[in-house]
Amino acid sequence: MGAAALLLAATGCGSTRASPAKRHLVYLAGDNPSVASVWIADVNGAHPRRLGRGMAAALSPDGSTVAVLRRNGIYPVSATGDTRGS
């Protein structure tokens, strides 16, 4: 299976009082971007979880949400993969 990787690890920034950002690796897997899947894993690649279909993805600065581009728009998805409430 071919893979197009969007390697985004969230990094903390701003005030030193802010809680640390969650760190993840977000990537696309598939031979064709039109049918690719968005995946999230620990920064070392461990514990991969499929978040669903998508042509592109971007991790929020705090690491809690992934913006997933699909044919009909951009959707926020929880980094845990939980779609309830998003």
KABELTA-V580668 format. One record per helix or strand of 3 or more residues. SS is the DSSP state (helix for helix, strand for strand). FROM is the first residue (numbers start at 1). TO is the last residue. Records with the same first field share a line. If there is no record, write none. Layout:
SS->FROM-TO  FROM-TO
This chain:
strand->25-29  37-41  49-53  56-59  65-70  73-78
helix->33-35
